[in-house]
Amino acid sequence: METDPASLDPEERSNKFYALASAGLGILSLCGGIISPAFGSILAILGIVLGIFGRRSENKRSATVGISLSIIGLLTAIIFSLLLYFAKY
């Protein structure tokens, strides 16, 4: 059953937004970690933080997926930056 977003209290609405934003940032951090490891790391850290706040909502699954994707994106950025660093030497 879908609820009207306007009928939710403001805290629940913002927590749902944090959960969805975390999932979106997790996906972007996966792509950004390969293009620019610094950019991907920033997106991943933001995704993790928003996912932690998003776990307070009813959308715990979206927040958990966002945290997981952000951690994978952060690891991708770290591994890719190490590969770039050692490829120079």
WOFENCOR-V355440 format. One record per pair of residues at least 24 apart in sequence whose ideal C-beta (glycine too) atoms are under 6 Angstrom apart, sorted by sequence separation. I is the first residue (numbers start at 1). J is the second residue. If there is no record, write none. Layout:
i:I j:J
i:I j:J
This chain:
i:22 j:47
i:44 j:70
i:22 j:50
i:21 j:50
i:22 j:51
i:44 j:73
i:44 j:74
i:18 j:50
i:22 j:54
i:40 j:73
i:41 j:74
i:18 j:53
i:19 j:54
i:18 j:54
i:41 j:77
i:40 j:77
i:19 j:57
i:15 j:54
i:23 j:62
i:19 j:59
i:26 j:66
i:33 j:73
i:37 j:77
i:15 j:56
i:16 j:57
i:22 j:63
i:29 j:70
i:15 j:57
i:20 j:62
i:23 j:65
i:27 j:69
i:16 j:59
i:19 j:62
i:23 j:66
i:26 j:69
i:30 j:73
i:33 j:76
i:37 j:80
i:19 j:63
i:22 j:66
i:26 j:70
i:29 j:73
i:33 j:77
i:37 j:81
i:12 j:57
i:34 j:80
i:26 j:73
i:33 j:80
